[in-house]
Amino acid sequence: METLQFFHSLKRIAIKSSLYVFIFIFYTNILGQNITITDDDGYTPDNSAILDVKSTAKGLLLPRMTSTERNDIASPAAGLVIFNSETKKINYYDGSEWLEYNGCGFPASPTEISGNTTPDQYQTGVSYSIDEVLSADSYNWTVPEEASIASGQGTSSITVDFGSVDGNVSVRSEKDCGNVSVYIHLAITLQEVAPTCTDEIQNGNETDTDCGGSCSPCGDGDGCLLDADCVSGSCIGGVCQASPSCSDGVLNGDETDTDCGGGSCPACTSGQGCVVGSDCESGVCDGGVCVEASCSDGVHNGNETDTDCGGSCSPCGDGDGCLLDADCVSGVCSGGVCQSPECGDGVCNGGEDCVTCPIDCGPCK
């Protein structure tokens, strides 16, 4: 019985010894050689590399994280490598700071934004600033929707023109190589203010600052939507045009055609647009178009001395206007009026016998 126990003990000792020898040999081989990861059974690792990864179909996937997560790594070792999921670039730690592969460091984030957190809606020229960051080359600011940066983008202080939408004023540090910090934010809550036509802000239904819409019309060059938004009465392409004249080559004002018609410009010629007869030189507006004067249009026009008579038309009757005797049926024009024929008027007219007694004879008594 004692002999059997001795052999069992000896067997256990032998097994343990063999395991220790295997572990020692395996560990020695790992320490003495490089480690290869490959899908190519015939690949021979490079002796200069402690880890040799070889593939023609797959890559090496580094830990992926944001700048904030990277910065939260406790006591990073020099040479630690990650992939920055925000900048889409490889970062490494050089023992004192995180760098990109190009050697450009990351700037520190600004610490605090100073400025008004409750400006009025549409308020302009509101200032915001940060303390300079020594590792930064410039700064990138963003503002709420409808707001705009009036001045200072790229510097440590800006002025903002607000609209009507709340949001954040935000800023980050940047380096010329493209590395950036995370944004810091300042929440903005705009105070509602009823728009007026004297608040020096374009608001309400104004088409430009304090004009247009329900305010007084805008001057030349200001914004507009309708002709009524402009002092000139002419809104073209969203801009109030210069006050119309009868020689600006533009159909504007109350003109019925370019530089004619309406109440202030000369009358239009035949073929041009019109609204009423007075818009036309002929005095005749037919279907919105000025037409040539005629001796039967019922209008005193052309060289007529009265309606449809005189001038190149047939002579006018007694009492009608005239310039010459020939303008009158009686042949007598006196004081600009066609006279009735009379004996002794020096003209063969009326019922006088103009054949045998050419002047003032015949039936005359």
C-alpha positions as CSV (number, residue, x, y, z in Angstrom):
1,M,0.0,0.0,0.0
2,E,2.8,2.4,0.9
3,T,4.6,1.5,-2.4
4,L,1.5,2.3,-4.4
5,Q,1.1,5.8,-2.8
6,F,4.8,6.5,-3.5
7,F,4.3,5.9,-7.2
8,H,1.2,8.1,-7.3
9,S,3.1,10.9,-5.6
10,L,6.0,10.5,-8.0
11,K,3.5,10.6,-11.0
12,R,2.0,13.9,-9.8
13,I,5.4,15.4,-9.4
14,A,6.3,14.4,-12.9
15,I,3.2,15.9,-14.4
16,K,3.7,19.2,-12.5
17,S,7.4,19.3,-13.6
18,S,6.4,18.8,-17.2
19,L,3.8,21.6,-17.1
20,Y,6.3,24.0,-15.5
21,V,8.9,23.1,-18.2
22,F,6.3,23.8,-21.0
23,I,5.3,27.1,-19.5
24,F,8.9,28.1,-19.1
25,I,9.8,27.2,-22.7
26,F,6.6,28.9,-24.2
27,Y,7.2,32.1,-22.1
28,T,10.9,32.1,-23.1
29,N,9.9,31.8,-26.8
30,I,7.5,34.8,-26.6
31,L,10.1,36.9,-24.8
32,G,12.8,36.0,-27.2
33,Q,10.8,36.4,-30.4
34,N,8.3,38.8,-32.0
35,I,4.6,38.2,-32.1
36,T,2.9,37.9,-35.5
37,I,-0.8,38.3,-36.3
38,T,-1.6,37.3,-39.9
39,D,-4.0,35.5,-42.1
40,D,-1.0,34.3,-44.3
41,D,0.3,31.0,-43.1
42,G,3.5,31.4,-45.1
43,Y,4.4,34.9,-43.8
44,T,7.7,35.3,-42.0
45,P,7.7,38.1,-39.4
46,D,10.2,40.9,-39.4
47,N,12.8,40.3,-36.7
48,S,13.0,44.1,-35.9
49,A,9.3,44.2,-34.7
50,I,8.0,42.9,-31.4
51,L,4.5,42.9,-32.9
52,D,4.1,42.3,-36.7
53,V,0.6,42.5,-38.1
54,K,0.2,41.5,-41.7
55,S,-2.9,41.4,-43.8
56,T,-4.0,42.4,-47.3
57,A,-7.7,42.5,-46.5
58,K,-8.0,44.0,-43.0
59,G,-6.6,46.9,-41.0
60,L,-5.5,47.7,-37.5
61,L,-8.4,49.3,-35.6
62,L,-7.2,51.7,-32.9
63,P,-9.4,52.8,-29.9
64,R,-11.8,55.4,-31.1
65,M,-12.9,58.3,-28.8
66,T,-13.7,62.0,-28.7
67,S,-11.3,64.7,-27.5
68,T,-13.1,64.8,-24.1
69,E,-12.8,61.0,-23.7
70,R,-9.1,61.2,-24.8
71,N,-8.4,63.9,-22.3
72,D,-10.0,61.9,-19.5
73,I,-7.4,59.1,-19.9
74,A,-5.6,59.0,-16.5
75,S,-1.8,59.3,-16.7
76,P,-1.4,58.4,-20.4
77,A,1.9,56.8,-21.3
78,A,4.2,58.5,-23.8
79,G,3.5,56.9,-27.1
80,L,-0.1,56.1,-26.4
81,V,-2.2,56.2,-29.6
82,I,-5.9,56.7,-30.3
83,F,-8.1,57.7,-33.2
84,N,-10.0,61.0,-32.6
85,S,-13.6,60.4,-33.7
86,E,-14.2,64.2,-33.8
87,T,-11.2,65.4,-35.9
88,K,-11.0,62.1,-37.8
89,K,-7.2,62.0,-37.1
90,I,-4.7,59.8,-35.2
91,N,-3.6,61.3,-31.9
92,Y,-0.6,60.3,-29.8
93,Y,0.7,61.3,-26.4
94,D,4.3,62.6,-26.4
95,G,4.7,62.5,-22.6
96,S,3.4,66.0,-22.0
97,E,0.5,66.7,-24.4
98,W,-1.7,65.0,-27.0
99,L,-0.5,65.6,-30.6
100,E,-1.6,64.7,-34.1
101,Y,0.7,62.7,-36.4
102,N,1.9,66.1,-37.8
103,G,3.3,67.1,-34.4
104,C,0.8,70.0,-33.9
105,G,-0.6,70.1,-30.4
106,F,-4.2,70.6,-29.3
107,P,-5.1,74.0,-27.9
108,A,-6.7,74.2,-24.5
109,S,-10.4,75.1,-24.4
110,P,-11.4,78.7,-23.4
111,T,-12.5,78.8,-19.8
112,E,-15.6,81.1,-19.8
113,I,-17.5,83.4,-22.1
114,S,-18.3,86.8,-20.7
115,G,-21.3,88.8,-22.0
116,N,-25.0,89.5,-21.7
117,T,-27.1,86.4,-21.5
118,T,-30.5,88.2,-21.8
119,P,-30.2,90.7,-24.7
120,D,-33.4,92.0,-26.4
121,Q,-34.6,90.5,-29.6
122,Y,-33.0,92.1,-32.6
123,Q,-30.5,93.9,-30.4
124,T,-27.3,94.7,-32.2
125,G,-23.7,95.2,-31.2
126,V,-23.8,92.9,-28.2
127,S,-20.2,92.1,-27.0
128,Y,-18.9,88.7,-25.9
129,S,-15.3,87.8,-25.0
130,I,-13.0,85.2,-23.5
131,D,-9.5,85.2,-21.9
132,E,-6.7,84.5,-24.4
133,V,-5.6,80.9,-24.6
134,L,-1.8,80.8,-24.9
135,S,-1.8,77.6,-27.0
136,A,-4.4,78.9,-29.5
137,D,-3.7,80.7,-32.8
138,S,-7.3,81.8,-33.3
139,Y,-10.9,81.2,-32.2
140,N,-14.1,80.1,-33.9
141,W,-17.4,81.5,-32.7
142,T,-20.9,80.4,-33.4
143,V,-24.1,82.2,-32.6
144,P,-27.9,81.3,-32.5
145,E,-30.0,81.1,-35.6
146,E,-31.0,84.5,-37.1
147,A,-28.1,86.1,-35.3
148,S,-24.9,87.2,-37.0
149,I,-21.3,88.0,-35.9
150,A,-20.9,91.7,-36.8
151,S,-17.2,91.8,-36.0
152,G,-14.4,89.9,-34.3
153,Q,-14.7,86.4,-35.7
154,G,-11.3,84.7,-35.2
155,T,-10.4,86.8,-32.2
156,S,-11.1,86.6,-28.5
157,S,-14.0,89.0,-28.6
158,I,-16.9,89.5,-30.9
159,T,-20.0,91.7,-31.4
160,V,-23.3,90.0,-32.2
161,D,-26.5,91.2,-34.0
162,F,-29.4,89.1,-32.7
163,G,-32.6,88.0,-34.3
164,S,-35.5,86.5,-32.5
165,V,-34.2,83.0,-31.8
166,D,-32.7,81.8,-28.5
167,G,-29.6,79.7,-28.5
168,N,-25.9,79.5,-27.6
169,V,-23.0,81.8,-28.2
170,S,-20.1,79.2,-28.5
171,V,-16.4,79.4,-29.0
172,R,-13.4,77.0,-29.4
173,S,-9.7,77.5,-29.6
174,E,-7.9,76.6,-32.9
175,K,-4.4,76.1,-34.1
176,D,-3.2,76.9,-37.6
177,C,-2.5,73.3,-38.3
178,G,-6.2,72.5,-37.9
179,N,-6.3,71.1,-34.4
180,V,-9.1,72.5,-32.3
181,S,-10.5,72.3,-28.7
182,V,-14.0,71.5,-27.7
183,Y,-16.6,74.3,-27.8
184,I,-17.7,76.0,-24.6
185,H,-21.2,77.6,-24.6
186,L,-23.1,80.5,-23.1
187,A,-26.9,80.1,-23.2
188,I,-28.7,83.1,-24.6
189,T,-32.4,83.9,-23.7
190,L,-33.7,86.8,-25.8
191,Q,-36.1,89.2,-24.3
192,E,-39.2,89.9,-26.4
193,V,-39.6,93.6,-27.4
194,A,-42.5,95.0,-29.4
195,P,-41.1,96.3,-32.7
196,T,-41.5,100.0,-33.5
197,C,-40.7,102.2,-36.5
198,T,-38.1,104.1,-34.5
199,D,-36.1,101.4,-32.7
200,E,-33.3,101.4,-35.3
201,I,-33.8,97.6,-35.8
202,Q,-35.3,95.8,-38.8
203,N,-38.1,94.0,-37.2
204,G,-41.9,93.4,-37.5
205,N,-42.9,93.6,-41.1
206,E,-40.3,96.2,-42.0
207,T,-38.4,95.6,-45.2
208,D,-35.5,97.7,-44.0
209,T,-34.5,99.3,-40.8
210,D,-37.6,101.3,-39.5
211,C,-39.2,101.6,-43.0
212,G,-41.4,99.6,-45.3
213,G,-44.3,97.4,-44.4
214,S,-46.4,99.2,-41.9
215,C,-43.8,101.9,-41.4
216,S,-43.1,104.9,-43.7
217,P,-41.7,104.0,-47.2
218,C,-38.0,103.3,-47.6
219,G,-35.5,105.5,-49.4
220,D,-33.6,104.6,-52.6
221,G,-31.4,101.5,-52.1
222,D,-33.2,100.2,-49.1
223,G,-34.9,96.8,-49.0
224,C,-38.5,96.3,-50.2
225,L,-41.1,93.7,-51.1
226,L,-43.7,95.9,-52.8
227,D,-43.6,99.3,-54.7
228,A,-45.5,100.7,-51.7
229,D,-42.5,100.0,-49.5
230,C,-40.5,102.7,-51.4
231,V,-40.6,106.5,-51.5
232,S,-40.0,106.2,-55.2
233,G,-42.9,103.8,-55.6
234,S,-40.5,101.4,-57.4
235,C,-39.3,98.1,-55.9
236,I,-37.2,96.0,-58.3
237,G,-35.3,92.9,-57.2
238,G,-36.0,93.6,-53.5
239,V,-34.4,97.1,-53.6
240,C,-36.1,100.5,-53.7
241,Q,-35.1,102.2,-57.0
242,A,-34.2,105.8,-57.5
243,S,-37.1,108.2,-57.6
244,P,-38.6,107.9,-61.0
245,S,-38.1,110.5,-63.7
246,C,-39.4,110.9,-67.2
247,S,-35.9,110.3,-68.6
248,D,-34.6,107.3,-66.6
249,G,-35.4,104.7,-69.3
250,V,-37.5,102.7,-66.9
251,L,-41.3,102.3,-66.7
252,N,-41.9,103.5,-63.1
253,G,-43.9,105.9,-61.1
254,D,-47.3,106.4,-62.7
255,E,-46.0,106.2,-66.2
256,T,-48.1,104.1,-68.6
257,D,-45.1,103.3,-70.8
258,T,-41.4,104.0,-70.5
259,D,-41.0,107.7,-69.6
260,C,-44.4,108.7,-70.8
261,G,-48.0,108.8,-69.8
262,G,-49.4,109.2,-66.3
263,G,-49.9,112.6,-64.7
264,S,-46.3,113.9,-64.8
265,C,-44.6,112.7,-68.0
266,P,-45.2,113.7,-71.6
267,A,-48.0,111.9,-73.5
268,C,-47.1,108.7,-75.2
269,T,-47.0,108.2,-78.9
270,S,-49.1,105.8,-81.0
271,G,-48.4,102.1,-80.0
272,Q,-47.3,102.9,-76.5
273,G,-49.3,101.9,-73.4
274,C,-52.0,104.0,-71.8
275,V,-54.8,104.0,-69.4
276,V,-56.8,107.1,-70.4
277,G,-56.8,109.3,-73.5
278,S,-54.7,111.9,-71.8
279,D,-51.8,109.5,-71.6
280,C,-51.6,109.7,-75.5
281,E,-50.4,112.5,-77.8
282,S,-53.5,111.6,-79.9
283,G,-55.7,111.8,-76.9
284,V,-57.1,108.4,-77.9
285,C,-56.4,105.3,-75.8
286,D,-58.0,102.2,-77.3
287,G,-57.6,98.9,-75.5
288,G,-54.7,100.2,-73.4
289,V,-52.7,101.4,-76.5
290,C,-52.4,104.9,-77.9
291,V,-53.7,105.1,-81.5
292,E,-53.1,107.6,-84.3
293,A,-55.3,110.7,-84.4
294,S,-58.1,110.6,-87.0
295,C,-60.8,113.0,-88.2
296,S,-63.5,110.7,-86.8
297,D,-62.2,109.7,-83.4
298,G,-64.3,112.2,-81.5
299,V,-61.2,113.8,-80.0
300,H,-59.6,117.2,-80.6
301,N,-56.2,116.0,-81.6
302,G,-53.6,116.1,-84.4
303,N,-53.6,119.5,-86.1
304,E,-57.4,119.8,-85.7
305,T,-58.6,123.2,-84.6
306,D,-61.7,121.7,-83.0
307,T,-63.0,118.1,-82.6
308,D,-62.5,116.2,-85.9
309,C,-62.4,119.4,-88.0
310,G,-60.0,122.1,-89.1
311,G,-56.3,121.5,-90.0
312,S,-56.1,118.5,-92.3
313,C,-59.7,117.5,-91.5
314,S,-62.8,119.1,-93.1
315,P,-63.6,122.7,-92.1
316,C,-65.3,123.5,-88.9
317,G,-68.8,124.8,-88.4
318,D,-69.8,128.2,-87.0
319,G,-68.6,128.7,-83.5
320,D,-65.9,126.0,-83.6
321,G,-62.2,126.7,-83.1
322,C,-60.0,127.8,-85.9
323,L,-56.6,129.2,-86.8
324,L,-57.1,130.1,-90.4
325,D,-60.1,131.0,-92.5
326,A,-59.6,127.7,-94.3
327,D,-60.4,125.9,-91.0
328,C,-64.0,127.2,-91.3
329,V,-66.9,126.2,-93.5
330,S,-67.8,129.9,-93.7
331,G,-64.2,130.8,-94.7
332,V,-64.1,133.4,-91.9
333,C,-62.0,132.8,-88.8
334,S,-62.1,135.7,-86.4
335,G,-60.6,135.6,-82.9
336,G,-60.0,131.9,-83.2
337,V,-63.6,131.2,-83.8
338,C,-65.4,130.3,-87.1
339,Q,-67.9,133.0,-87.9
340,S,-71.3,132.8,-89.6
341,P,-71.3,134.0,-93.2
342,E,-72.5,137.6,-93.7
343,C,-72.9,140.0,-96.6
344,G,-69.9,142.3,-96.5
345,D,-67.6,139.8,-94.8
346,G,-65.4,139.8,-97.9
347,V,-65.9,136.1,-98.5
348,C,-68.1,134.3,-101.0
349,N,-70.0,132.2,-98.6
350,G,-73.5,131.3,-97.3
351,G,-75.9,131.5,-100.3
352,E,-74.0,134.1,-102.2
353,D,-73.7,133.8,-106.0
354,C,-70.1,133.1,-106.2
355,V,-70.2,132.6,-110.0
356,T,-71.4,136.0,-111.3
357,C,-70.6,138.0,-108.2
358,P,-67.5,136.4,-106.6
359,I,-67.7,138.4,-103.3
360,D,-70.6,139.5,-101.3
361,C,-73.2,139.4,-104.0
362,G,-76.1,137.3,-105.2
363,P,-78.9,136.8,-102.7
364,C,-77.3,139.3,-100.4
365,K,-79.5,142.5,-99.9
